[in-house]
Amino acid sequence: MAAPSRELVLCARDRLLKAANVTALVADRIWYRAPENQTFPNIAGFDTFGIRDDATCITGEEITLNVHVWTRDGMDPLQDARSIAYEVGRALHGYPLPLPSNQLVTLDHRGERVFYDQDGLTGHAVVEFRAVVQSN
């Protein structure tokens, strides 16, 4: 059995690669980790934070999933980051991701933070989701 957070990240990335509203903005530049010579805009980075959430006879976990959006150039990197973050939220909110060896109970978009990175050029959005996963 795979770790619930690992399966969540794998399936979330696959879903984003298949979501036309997302790929219209970032093409296929959706990575677990951005390459050194990355092209903008892109989605790179899926960090998680899990908390054990067992019930009687059920093993579960509540997972916070953060999807990172990166933009640069364009008219306004922050506005571009907001647009992509919005589409990421739409693509994953409530979507029944088919986890291979665990069961997704809920996947809720909780919001996003949009800001400039320290370089002052790169727009960055962190799109936050809450997932509840049961282990089979």
C-alpha positions as CSV (number, residue, x, y, z in Angstrom):
1,M,0.0,0.0,0.0
2,A,1.4,3.4,-1.0
3,A,1.4,6.4,1.3
4,P,-1.8,8.4,0.9
5,S,0.0,11.7,0.4
6,R,2.1,10.2,-2.4
7,E,-0.9,8.8,-4.2
8,L,-2.7,12.2,-3.8
9,V,0.2,14.1,-5.4
10,L,0.5,11.6,-8.3
11,C,-3.2,11.7,-9.1
12,A,-3.5,15.5,-8.6
13,R,-0.7,16.1,-11.1
14,D,-2.2,13.7,-13.6
15,R,-5.5,15.5,-13.3
16,L,-4.0,18.9,-13.9
17,L,-2.2,17.5,-17.0
18,K,-5.6,16.4,-18.3
19,A,-7.5,19.6,-17.4
20,A,-7.8,21.7,-20.5
21,N,-8.5,24.9,-18.5
22,V,-5.1,24.5,-16.8
23,T,-3.0,23.3,-19.8
24,A,-4.4,26.2,-21.8
25,L,-2.4,28.4,-19.4
26,V,0.8,26.3,-18.6
27,A,0.8,23.7,-21.4
28,D,2.5,20.5,-20.1
29,R,4.7,22.4,-17.7
30,I,3.4,20.7,-14.6
31,W,6.2,19.1,-12.6
32,Y,6.9,17.7,-9.2
33,R,10.1,19.8,-9.2
34,A,11.0,22.4,-11.8
35,P,14.0,21.8,-13.9
36,E,16.9,24.3,-13.7
37,N,16.0,25.8,-17.1
38,Q,12.3,26.1,-16.4
39,T,10.0,28.0,-18.7
40,F,7.3,30.2,-17.3
41,P,4.4,30.0,-16.4
42,N,4.5,26.6,-14.8
43,I,3.2,24.5,-11.9
44,A,6.0,23.0,-9.9
45,G,5.8,21.7,-6.4
46,F,3.2,19.7,-4.6
47,D,4.0,19.8,-0.9
48,T,1.8,18.0,1.7
49,F,1.2,18.0,5.4
50,G,-0.7,15.0,6.9
51,I,-2.4,14.4,10.2
52,R,-3.6,11.0,11.3
53,D,-7.4,10.9,11.5
54,D,-8.5,7.4,12.5
55,A,-12.1,6.4,13.5
56,T,-13.4,3.1,14.7
57,C,-12.2,0.4,12.3
58,I,-11.1,3.1,9.8
59,T,-7.5,4.3,9.2
60,G,-7.5,7.8,7.7
61,E,-5.5,10.9,7.2
62,E,-6.3,14.5,6.7
63,I,-3.9,15.9,4.2
64,T,-3.1,19.5,3.2
65,L,-1.9,19.7,-0.4
66,N,-0.3,22.9,-1.6
67,V,0.1,23.3,-5.4
68,H,2.7,25.9,-6.4
69,V,2.2,28.2,-9.5
70,W,5.1,30.3,-10.9
71,T,4.9,33.1,-13.5
72,R,7.2,35.7,-14.9
73,D,7.2,38.2,-17.7
74,G,3.8,38.9,-19.2
75,M,1.8,42.0,-18.4
76,D,1.5,41.3,-14.6
77,P,3.0,38.1,-13.0
78,L,0.6,38.4,-10.0
79,Q,-2.5,38.6,-12.2
80,D,-1.2,35.6,-14.3
81,A,-0.6,33.6,-11.1
82,R,-4.1,34.4,-9.9
83,S,-5.6,33.2,-13.2
84,I,-3.7,29.9,-13.1
85,A,-4.4,29.4,-9.4
86,Y,-8.1,29.9,-10.0
87,E,-8.0,27.2,-12.7
88,V,-6.1,24.8,-10.5
89,G,-8.7,25.2,-7.9
90,R,-11.5,24.6,-10.3
91,A,-9.8,21.5,-11.7
92,L,-9.2,19.7,-8.4
93,H,-12.0,21.0,-6.1
94,G,-14.4,18.1,-5.4
95,Y,-12.8,16.0,-8.1
96,P,-12.9,12.2,-7.3
97,L,-9.3,11.4,-7.8
98,P,-8.9,7.6,-8.2
99,L,-6.2,6.7,-5.8
100,P,-4.6,3.3,-6.6
101,S,-4.6,1.8,-3.1
102,N,-6.3,4.3,-0.9
103,Q,-9.8,6.0,-1.0
104,L,-10.2,9.7,-1.4
105,V,-13.2,10.9,0.7
106,T,-13.0,14.6,0.0
107,L,-10.8,17.1,-1.8
108,D,-11.7,20.7,-1.1
109,H,-10.1,23.9,-2.4
110,R,-9.5,26.1,0.6
111,G,-8.0,29.2,-1.1
112,E,-4.7,30.6,-2.4
113,R,-1.9,33.0,-1.5
114,V,-0.4,35.1,-4.4
115,F,2.8,37.1,-3.9
116,Y,6.1,38.0,-5.5
117,D,9.1,35.9,-4.8
118,Q,12.2,37.5,-3.3
119,D,13.6,38.3,-6.8
120,G,10.7,40.8,-7.3
121,L,10.1,39.4,-10.8
122,T,8.4,36.0,-10.2
123,G,4.7,35.7,-9.4
124,H,4.0,32.8,-7.1
125,A,0.7,31.3,-6.0
126,V,0.2,28.6,-3.5
127,V,-3.1,26.9,-4.0
128,E,-4.3,25.0,-0.9
129,F,-6.5,21.9,-0.7
130,R,-7.7,19.8,2.1
131,A,-8.1,16.1,1.5
132,V,-9.4,13.3,3.6
133,V,-8.1,9.8,2.6
134,Q,-9.0,6.4,4.0
135,S,-6.5,3.6,3.8
136,N,-7.8,0.4,2.5
